[in-house]
């Protein structure tokens, strides 16, 4: 177990050209349901249908699992056994993006239509499951966050009913310095084609800044765009950079985008959420399943795939393996060299001044 306390560092270079106004934190929104896929291929049968505990091998460890026949996706007939089998198969792809990152466990013991809950403070786990104790204002003893370090821990989490994976953006050892900057595109009552249009506007700006960036479906209704930071900058520095880009995009697409954090004032727009770039915030990890009909997967994309008819439901538990076999890991650059934020800020100043002129 680790005991971590972090400090902040400062970024040399010019400050952002403008400071966006602070707005009150909005309440969480409920995602809209998605239809099931037309056809589901036969799924792997793990063991005889039983609720008795059994052990499975995962990464060289024996992991106890239960209720493999419990249905988690009723419309699709997918069970906990299917969930565990998915994460066993996808572990080599998933693990690089979750190792050493505190997890906020989102558990669905009764399936996607049942009651779910968040579980952060892990008071019991097998002795091979790593945790990290982090200071908390609400708990003087700190919070024991689970760290998903290996395939066995992935299976352990899936057995707890964790359909999705929600890691921090930063790792143990530099928890105040994220490995990436996130643009979270969160649509209201608006077509997904407009989400694509907004993502392409961000893409155009970041491309002009020579900043590496990658996009993925959220696995629900939105999209995520990540910029590698390589833990070189603080959350505050990444947030300031992202907010400038967000304002530039909003100025270009004012009818379909919003930076207003109150969902009541952006119901028919796409919220460009930059406030996920704060310590302790989480987003669905790449290649993780989502608790929605059809068992969609948060899937990395090629930029040429972003078209008006893109449908995030097309990427799911049934076809993601075939896609990865063909294209490889499209997300690997996110763990690559950091963007040069100082040079990018200089170019952003020029773009900002050009829009104000």
C-alpha positions in Angstrom: 0.0 0.0 0.0 1.2 3.5 -0.8 0.9 6.6 1.2 0.9 9.6 -1.1 0.9 13.4 -0.7 1.5 15.6 -3.7 2.5 19.2 -4.5 2.0 21.4 -7.5 4.5 22.7 -10.0 4.4 25.8 -12.2 4.6 26.1 -15.9 7.1 28.5 -17.3 5.8 30.6 -20.3 3.1 33.1 -20.9 -0.3 33.0 -19.1 -3.5 32.2 -21.0 -5.0 35.2 -22.8 -8.2 35.1 -20.9 -9.7 33.5 -17.8 -13.1 32.0 -18.3 -15.8 32.9 -15.8 -16.5 30.5 -12.9 -19.9 28.9 -13.0 -21.7 26.8 -10.4 -21.3 23.0 -10.5 -24.3 21.3 -12.3 -26.1 18.3 -11.1 -25.3 15.0 -12.8 -27.3 14.2 -15.9 -28.9 10.8 -16.7 -27.7 9.4 -20.0 -30.4 8.4 -22.6 -30.9 4.8 -23.3 -29.6 3.3 -26.6 -31.3 0.5 -28.6 -29.8 -3.0 -28.6 -27.8 -4.3 -31.5 -29.7 -6.3 -34.2 -27.8 -9.5 -33.6 -25.6 -10.9 -30.9 -23.1 -13.8 -31.6 -23.0 -16.8 -29.3 -21.2 -15.9 -26.1 -18.6 -18.0 -24.3 -20.0 -20.4 -21.7 -17.8 -20.1 -18.7 -19.0 -22.8 -16.4 -22.3 -24.6 -15.6 -25.0 -22.2 -14.6 -24.5 -21.9 -10.8 -24.3 -19.3 -8.1 -21.7 -21.2 -6.2 -18.2 -19.6 -6.0 -15.7 -20.9 -8.4 -12.1 -20.0 -9.2 -10.8 -18.8 -12.5 -7.2 -18.3 -13.6 -6.3 -14.7 -14.5 -2.7 -13.6 -15.1 -1.3 -16.5 -13.1 -3.6 -16.0 -10.1 -6.6 -17.9 -9.0 -9.5 -15.5 -8.5 -12.8 -16.4 -6.8 -15.9 -15.4 -8.8 -19.6 -15.9 -8.1 -22.9 -15.8 -10.0 -21.5 -16.1 -13.5 -25.0 -16.7 -14.8 -26.4 -13.4 -13.4 -27.8 -11.4 -16.3 -26.3 -7.9 -16.4 -27.6 -6.8 -19.8 -31.2 -8.2 -19.9 -32.0 -7.0 -23.4 -28.9 -8.7 -24.7 -28.8 -11.8 -22.5 -25.2 -11.0 -21.4 -24.1 -12.2 -18.0 -21.4 -11.6 -15.4 -19.5 -14.4 -17.0 -19.5 -12.5 -20.3 -18.3 -9.4 -18.4 -15.4 -11.3 -16.8 -14.5 -13.1 -20.0 -14.4 -9.7 -21.8 -11.9 -8.1 -19.4 -9.8 -11.3 -19.3 -9.4 -11.1 -23.1 -9.0 -7.3 -23.3 -6.6 -7.0 -20.3 -3.5 -6.3 -22.5 -5.2 -3.3 -24.1 -7.0 -2.0 -21.0 -4.3 -2.3 -18.3 -1.8 0.4 -19.7 -4.5 3.0 -19.2 -5.5 2.0 -15.6 -2.4 0.8 -13.9 -1.3 3.0 -10.9 -4.5 5.1 -11.2 -6.9 5.3 -8.2 -10.2 3.8 -9.2 -13.7 5.0 -8.4 -15.6 1.7 -8.5 -19.1 1.9 -10.1 -20.9 -1.3 -9.2 -24.0 -2.8 -10.9 -24.7 -5.9 -8.8 -28.3 -6.2 -10.3 -27.4 -5.3 -13.9 -27.6 -2.2 -15.9 -31.3 -1.6 -15.1 -30.8 -2.2 -11.4 -29.6 0.0 -8.6 -25.9 1.0 -8.9 -23.5 2.7 -6.5 -20.0 4.2 -6.3 -17.5 2.5 -4.0 -14.2 4.4 -3.4 -13.0 3.4 0.0 -12.0 -0.3 -0.3 -12.0 -1.7 3.3 -11.5 -5.3 2.2 -9.8 -7.0 -0.8 -7.5 -10.0 -1.4 -4.0 -9.4 -0.2 -2.7 -9.3 -3.8 -5.0 -6.4 -4.7 -3.1 -3.1 -4.3 -4.6 0.0 -2.8 -3.4 3.5 -2.1 -4.5 5.6 0.9 -5.1 9.3 0.0 -5.9 12.1 2.3 -9.5 13.2 2.5 -11.3 16.2 4.0 -14.2 14.0 4.9 -12.2 11.2 6.4 -9.2 11.8 8.7 -8.0 8.2 8.1 -8.0 8.8 4.3 -9.6 6.8 1.5 -8.2 3.5 0.3 -8.6 3.6 -3.4 -8.2 0.4 -5.4 -5.4 0.2 -8.0 -6.0 -2.0 -11.0 -2.5 -3.4 -11.6 -3.1 -6.7 -13.4 -5.5 -9.0 -15.1 -6.5 -10.6 -11.8 -7.6 -7.3 -10.4 -9.6 -6.6 -13.5 -11.4 -9.9 -12.9 -11.9 -9.1 -9.2 -13.5 -5.7 -10.1 -15.7 -7.4 -12.7 -16.9 -9.9 -10.1 -17.9 -6.9 -7.9 -20.2 -5.7 -10.7 -17.9 -3.0 -12.1 -19.0 -2.9 -15.7 -17.1 0.2 -16.5 -13.6 1.4 -15.3 -13.2 4.9 -13.9 -9.6 5.7 -13.4 -8.0 9.0 -12.3 -6.2 11.0 -15.0 -3.0 10.9 -12.9 -1.0 8.1 -11.4 0.5 7.3 -8.0 3.7 9.2 -7.7 2.4 12.4 -9.4 -1.2 12.6 -8.5 -1.3 16.4 -9.1 0.1 16.1 -12.6 -2.1 14.3 -15.1 -1.0 12.2 -18.0 -3.5 13.7 -20.3 -5.8 16.6 -20.9 -9.4 15.7 -21.6 -12.1 17.4 -23.7 -15.4 15.7 -22.6 -18.1 16.3 -25.2 -21.4 15.9 -23.3 -24.5 16.3 -25.5 -27.9 17.3 -24.5 -30.9 16.8 -26.7 -28.9 17.0 -30.0 -27.9 14.7 -32.7 -24.7 12.8 -32.4 -23.6 14.2 -35.8 -23.2 17.6 -34.0 -21.0 15.9 -31.4 -18.8 14.8 -34.3 -18.9 18.3 -35.8 -17.7 19.7 -32.4 -14.9 17.1 -32.1 -13.7 18.0 -35.6 -13.5 21.7 -34.6 -11.3 20.8 -31.7 -9.3 18.6 -34.0 -8.7 21.4 -36.4 -7.5 23.8 -33.6 -5.2 21.2 -32.0 -3.8 20.2 -35.4 -3.0 23.8 -36.1 -1.1 23.9 -32.8 0.9 20.8 -33.6 -0.5 19.1 -30.5 -1.0 15.3 -30.6 -4.5 14.3 -29.7 -6.8 11.3 -30.0 -10.6 10.8 -29.9 -12.8 8.0 -28.6 -16.4 7.3 -28.1 -17.5 7.6 -24.5 -19.4 4.4 -25.0 -22.6 6.4 -24.1 -23.8 9.5 -26.0 -20.6 11.6 -26.1 -17.0 11.7 -27.1 -13.6 12.2 -25.4 -10.6 13.9 -26.9 -7.3 13.4 -25.1 -4.0 15.3 -25.3 -0.9 13.6 -23.9 0.8 15.6 -21.1 3.2 13.0 -19.7 2.7 14.3 -16.2 4.7 17.4 -17.0 2.0 20.0 -16.1 -0.5 20.4 -13.3 -4.2 20.0 -13.5 -4.6 23.8 -13.3 -2.3 24.3 -16.3 -4.0 21.8 -18.4 -7.4 23.2 -17.5 -6.4 26.7 -18.5 -5.1 25.5 -21.9 -8.3 23.5 -22.5 -10.6 26.3 -21.6 -9.0 28.6 -24.2 -9.5 25.9 -26.8 -13.0 25.4 -25.6 -13.8 29.1 -26.0 -12.4 29.2 -29.5 -14.6 26.2 -30.4 -17.6 27.8 -28.9 -17.0 31.0 -30.8 -17.0 29.0 -34.0 -20.0 26.9 -33.1 -22.1 29.0 -30.8 -25.5 27.5 -31.8 -24.6 23.9 -30.9 -21.9 24.2 -28.1 -21.9 25.5 -24.6 -19.4 26.1 -21.8 -22.2 26.7 -19.3 -22.0 24.2 -16.5 -25.7 24.4 -15.7 -27.5 21.7 -17.8 -30.8 23.6 -17.7 -29.2 26.2 -19.9 -27.7 23.8 -22.5 -30.4 21.2 -23.1 -30.1 21.3 -26.9 -26.3 21.9 -27.0 -23.1 20.0 -26.5 -21.3 20.8 -23.3 -17.6 21.1 -23.8 -16.6 19.9 -20.3 -13.1 20.9 -19.3 -13.7 20.5 -15.6 -12.9 16.8 -15.8 -9.3 18.1 -15.7 -9.1 18.2 -11.9 -7.6 15.9 -9.3 -9.9 13.0 -8.5 -12.1 13.3 -11.6 -12.7 10.2 -13.6 -13.9 9.2 -17.1 -14.6 5.9 -18.7 -11.3 4.2 -19.7 -10.6 3.3 -23.3 -11.9 -0.2 -24.2 -14.1 -0.4 -21.1 -17.7 -1.6 -21.4 -20.5 0.7 -20.5 -23.7 -0.1 -18.6 -26.1 0.5 -21.5 -28.1 -1.7 -23.8 -26.0 -3.3 -26.5 -22.9 -3.4 -24.2 -21.1 -0.6 -26.0 -17.4 0.0 -25.6 -15.6 3.3 -25.2 -13.7 2.9 -28.4 -10.7 4.8 -29.8 -11.3 6.1 -33.3 -9.3 7.2 -36.4 -10.0 10.8 -37.3 -11.2 9.8 -40.7 -14.0 7.8 -39.0 -15.6 10.9 -37.7 -18.5 11.4 -40.0 -22.0 12.7 -39.6 -23.4 9.1 -39.6 -21.0 7.8 -36.9 -23.0 5.8 -34.3 -21.2 5.0 -31.0 -23.5 1.9 -30.6 -21.6 0.3 -33.5 -18.7 -0.4 -31.2 -19.6 -3.0 -28.7 -18.7 -6.2 -26.9 -19.5 -8.3 -30.0 -17.1 -6.6 -32.4 -14.4 -4.8 -30.5 -12.0 -7.7 -30.7 -12.2 -7.9 -34.4 -11.6 -4.2 -34.7 -8.5 -4.3 -32.5 -7.1 -7.2 -34.3 -7.4 -5.2 -37.5 -6.3 -1.7 -36.3 -4.3 -2.4 -33.2 -4.3 0.0 -30.2 -5.3 3.4 -31.6 -5.0 5.0 -28.1 -1.3 4.3 -27.5 -0.2 7.9 -28.4 -2.0 9.2 -25.4 0.8 7.7 -23.2 3.4 9.1 -25.6 5.4 12.4 -25.4 3.7 15.4 -24.0 2.5 18.3 -26.0 4.7 21.5 -25.9 2.2 23.6 -24.0 4.3 26.7 -24.0 4.7 26.8 -27.8 1.0 25.9 -28.1 0.0 28.8 -25.8 1.9 31.2 -28.0 -0.1 30.1 -31.0 -3.3 30.1 -29.0 -2.7 33.8 -28.1 -2.4 34.6 -31.8 -5.6 32.7 -32.6 -7.4 34.4 -29.7 -6.4 37.9 -30.8 -7.4 37.1 -34.4 -10.9 36.2 -33.3 -11.2 39.3 -31.2 -10.0 41.6 -34.0 
